[in-house]
Every structure is written in C-alpha cells, then in structure tokens.
Amino acid sequence: MQHYGQVTQEVLEAGSRANRRASRSPAFWWTLGIAYLVVFSLVATSAVVILGAQTVQADRLYTAVEASERAMGGVQTRVREVFDQFDAEDLTEAERQELIDELRVIAVEGEISIAEAGERVADVRIWPINSRLEQAREAYLRHNIAWVDYMARAAQDPAEFVSPQPEVNASFFDARIPLLRAIPALDLLDLQRRLDVIYAEDEDQGGGGSGGGTEA
C-alpha cells in the first residue's frame, strides 16, 4: 500500500506542475519572449561593437605603421639620391666630406622623423580585449626602435648606410605575422591588401625601404 501511495503522490505532483504551466497567462509568455529577445539583442550588439572597435583600432594601427614605413622609405630615397650625386670611385677629399656631411644630416633628420612615427604607433588606443592588436603593435615597435638606433649610429658614422642591418631586417619580417593576425576576421577596410603592399614594396627595393642596409 505504501508503494501505491508514493506513485499516487508523484502522479498528483506531476499533474499539479502541469496545471501550473498551463495556467500561466499569455502575458507571462510574452514577457519571457521579450526577455529572450533583449538578451539576444544585447549579445548581438556587443559583438557588433567589439568587431567595430577592432576594425577601427586595426585601421589606426595600420595607418600609423604605414606612416612609419614612409618615414623609413624617405630616408632610403634620400640616401640613394645623395650617392647618385657622387662618383664613389673618384672622390676628392672635399667631395668625400660633403657626402659624409649630407648623410649625417639625413641620419639625424631620419632619427627624429622615425621616432615621431613610432610614438604615433605607440599612441594608438587599443582595448585590452584586442590582444592580437597589442602584440602586433609591440612587434612593429621593435622594428621602429631598430631603425631609430640605426639612424643614431649612421649619424655618428655614415658608413652604416652601406653596412648590413640584421636587426632592422629581422624585426621588419618578424612583425609581419603579428600584423597579419591582428586583421579582424571580417576585413572591412582591406587591411590584408595594405599589409601586402608594405611587404611587397620592401621586396621591390631589394630589402631596402623598410629593411635597412642601402647599397652605395
């Protein structure tokens, strides 16, 4: 008899719960549906905001990187133009000193312009959630700093302009993968193409434009 009593109690309790569910008013279900819709909308909005922030911040970082690359490329262009003015195999002492002086000016001005470009890279606001952007920035700043050091050495000894620059070159190519990973999954601003342009230009210049080590 006790067994039947337990079964009967369970059946009654189950029926009671079913009745309570059935007795809930349409307003309850409307409220529940609206709550689900609000939560879904908040999640979707958050995703859009995060994607938008990633895109904007990635664009700003790439813009600062491109400005830094232009500063470096400008130095290389000026150095080539100076070397083109002189016949390296037949220089008088006065011409040699003039060449050295002009290269030193380029190095001093290049150090300033490249350092300022690096500051703009460092000043790009990046949310803590965007860790890949932060990693890309740190990787590229190492390249920028390598260039600043390169210019400081060249200001003291212009022969640096025709010497290998392994740190400059290595830091440039080391920054490529972090910059690539920093591109949002939805590349709305064509950052992949912009990255390809940066590294294609370096190849076109034989490792010069951003890689360092101009040949005389």
C-alpha positions as CSV (number, residue, x, y, z in Angstrom):
1,M,0.0,0.0,0.0
2,Q,2.9,2.4,0.7
3,H,4.2,1.8,-2.8
4,Y,0.9,2.8,-4.4
5,G,0.7,5.8,-2.1
6,Q,4.1,7.0,-3.4
7,V,3.1,6.5,-7.0
8,T,-0.1,8.3,-6.5
9,Q,1.7,11.3,-4.8
10,E,4.2,11.5,-7.7
11,V,1.4,11.5,-10.3
12,L,-0.5,14.1,-8.4
13,E,2.6,16.3,-8.1
14,A,3.3,16.0,-11.8
15,G,-0.2,16.9,-12.6
16,S,0.0,19.9,-10.3
17,R,3.1,21.1,-12.1
18,A,1.5,20.6,-15.5
19,N,-1.6,22.6,-14.4
20,R,0.6,25.4,-13.1
21,R,2.3,25.6,-16.5
22,A,-1.0,25.5,-18.3
23,S,-2.4,28.2,-16.1
24,R,0.3,30.8,-16.8
25,S,-1.2,33.7,-18.7
26,P,-0.2,34.8,-22.2
27,A,1.4,37.9,-20.6
28,F,4.0,35.6,-19.0
29,W,5.0,34.0,-22.3
30,W,5.1,37.5,-23.9
31,T,7.4,38.7,-21.1
32,L,9.6,35.6,-21.4
33,G,9.9,36.1,-25.2
34,I,10.7,39.7,-24.8
35,A,13.4,38.9,-22.2
36,Y,15.0,36.4,-24.6
37,L,14.8,39.0,-27.4
38,V,16.5,41.6,-25.2
39,V,19.3,39.2,-24.2
40,F,19.8,38.2,-27.9
41,S,19.9,41.8,-29.0
42,L,22.4,42.7,-26.3
43,V,24.7,39.9,-27.3
44,A,24.4,40.8,-31.0
45,T,25.0,44.5,-30.2
46,S,28.1,43.6,-28.1
47,A,29.5,41.5,-30.9
48,V,29.0,44.3,-33.4
49,V,30.6,46.9,-31.0
50,I,33.6,44.7,-30.5
51,L,34.0,44.0,-34.2
52,G,33.6,47.7,-34.9
53,A,36.2,48.6,-32.3
54,Q,38.6,46.0,-33.6
55,T,38.3,47.3,-37.1
56,V,38.7,51.0,-36.1
57,Q,41.7,50.2,-33.9
58,A,43.3,48.0,-36.5
59,D,42.9,50.7,-39.1
60,R,44.5,53.3,-36.8
61,L,47.4,50.9,-36.1
62,Y,47.9,50.2,-39.8
63,T,47.7,53.9,-40.6
64,A,50.4,54.6,-38.1
65,V,52.6,51.7,-39.3
66,E,52.2,53.0,-42.9
67,A,53.4,56.5,-41.8
68,S,56.4,54.9,-40.1
69,E,57.2,53.0,-43.2
70,R,57.0,56.1,-45.3
71,A,59.5,57.8,-43.0
72,M,61.9,54.9,-43.3
73,G,61.4,54.8,-47.1
74,G,62.0,58.5,-47.3
75,V,65.4,58.1,-45.6
76,Q,66.4,55.4,-48.1
77,T,65.3,57.5,-51.1
78,R,67.3,60.5,-49.9
79,V,70.4,58.3,-49.3
80,R,70.2,56.9,-52.8
81,E,69.8,60.3,-54.3
82,V,72.9,61.6,-52.4
83,F,75.0,58.6,-53.5
84,D,73.9,59.2,-57.1
85,Q,75.4,62.7,-56.9
86,F,78.9,61.4,-56.3
87,D,81.3,59.1,-58.1
88,A,82.3,56.8,-55.2
89,E,85.4,55.6,-57.1
90,D,86.8,59.1,-57.7
91,L,86.0,61.4,-54.9
92,T,88.1,64.4,-53.9
93,E,88.6,64.9,-50.2
94,A,86.2,67.9,-50.3
95,E,83.6,65.7,-52.0
96,R,84.0,62.9,-49.6
97,Q,83.5,65.3,-46.7
98,E,80.4,66.8,-48.4
99,L,79.0,63.3,-48.9
100,I,79.6,62.4,-45.2
101,D,78.0,65.7,-44.1
102,E,74.9,65.2,-46.2
103,L,74.5,61.6,-45.0
104,R,74.8,62.7,-41.4
105,V,72.0,65.3,-41.9
106,I,69.8,62.6,-43.4
107,A,70.5,60.3,-40.4
108,V,69.8,63.0,-37.8
109,E,66.5,64.0,-39.5
110,G,65.6,60.4,-40.1
111,E,66.1,59.5,-36.5
112,I,63.7,62.3,-35.5
113,S,61.0,61.5,-38.1
114,I,61.1,57.8,-37.5
115,A,61.0,58.2,-33.7
116,E,58.0,60.5,-34.0
117,A,56.3,57.9,-36.3
118,G,57.0,55.3,-33.6
119,E,55.3,57.5,-31.0
120,R,52.2,57.6,-33.1
121,V,52.2,53.8,-33.3
122,A,52.6,53.6,-29.5
123,D,49.8,56.2,-29.0
124,V,47.1,54.2,-30.9
125,R,44.4,53.3,-28.4
126,I,43.9,49.6,-28.2
127,W,41.3,47.9,-25.9
128,P,42.7,45.2,-23.6
129,I,40.4,42.7,-25.2
130,N,42.3,43.2,-28.5
131,S,45.4,41.3,-27.5
132,R,46.4,40.5,-31.1
133,L,46.5,44.2,-32.0
134,E,48.7,44.8,-28.9
135,Q,51.0,42.1,-30.0
136,A,51.2,43.5,-33.5
137,R,52.0,46.9,-32.2
138,E,54.8,45.6,-29.9
139,A,56.3,43.6,-32.7
140,Y,56.3,46.6,-35.1
141,L,57.6,49.0,-32.4
142,R,60.7,46.7,-32.1
143,H,61.3,47.4,-35.8
144,N,60.8,51.1,-35.4
145,I,63.2,51.2,-32.5
146,A,65.7,49.2,-34.5
147,W,65.5,51.9,-37.2
148,V,65.9,54.7,-34.7
149,D,69.1,53.0,-33.4
150,Y,70.3,52.5,-36.9
151,M,69.9,56.2,-37.6
152,A,71.7,57.1,-34.4
153,R,74.7,55.0,-35.5
154,A,74.6,56.4,-39.0
155,A,74.7,60.0,-37.6
156,Q,77.9,59.1,-35.9
157,D,79.3,57.0,-38.8
158,P,77.6,57.3,-42.2
159,A,79.2,54.1,-43.3
160,E,76.3,52.4,-41.5
161,F,74.2,53.3,-44.6
162,V,76.2,50.7,-46.6
163,S,76.6,48.2,-43.8
164,P,74.3,45.2,-43.2
165,Q,71.5,45.9,-40.7
166,P,70.4,42.5,-39.4
167,E,68.3,43.8,-36.5
168,V,66.4,46.2,-38.8
169,N,65.7,43.5,-41.3
170,A,64.9,40.7,-38.8
171,S,62.5,43.0,-36.8
172,F,60.7,44.0,-40.0
173,F,60.0,40.5,-41.1
174,D,59.2,39.4,-37.6
175,A,56.4,41.9,-37.4
176,R,54.6,40.5,-40.4
177,I,52.8,37.6,-38.8
178,P,51.6,39.6,-35.8
179,L,50.3,42.3,-38.1
180,L,48.6,39.6,-40.2
181,R,47.0,38.1,-37.1
182,A,45.7,41.5,-36.0
183,I,43.4,41.8,-39.0
184,P,39.8,41.2,-38.0
185,A,38.0,38.1,-39.3
186,L,35.8,40.5,-41.3
187,D,38.3,42.6,-43.1
188,L,36.1,45.6,-43.9
189,L,39.0,48.0,-44.6
190,D,41.1,45.8,-46.8
191,L,43.9,45.6,-44.3
192,Q,45.3,42.4,-45.9
193,R,46.0,44.3,-49.1
194,R,47.6,47.1,-47.2
195,L,49.9,44.7,-45.4
196,D,50.8,43.0,-48.7
197,V,51.7,46.5,-50.1
198,I,54.1,47.2,-47.2
199,Y,56.0,43.9,-47.7
200,A,55.8,44.0,-51.5
201,E,57.4,47.4,-51.5
202,D,60.3,46.1,-49.4
203,E,60.9,43.3,-51.9
204,D,60.8,45.7,-54.8
205,Q,63.5,47.7,-53.1
206,G,65.7,44.7,-52.5
207,G,65.2,44.7,-48.8
208,G,65.9,48.4,-48.6
209,G,62.8,50.5,-47.9
210,S,62.0,49.2,-44.5
211,G,64.6,46.6,-44.1
212,G,67.7,48.7,-43.9
213,G,71.1,48.5,-45.5
214,T,71.2,50.8,-48.5
215,E,73.8,49.9,-51.1
216,A,76.0,52.6,-52.5
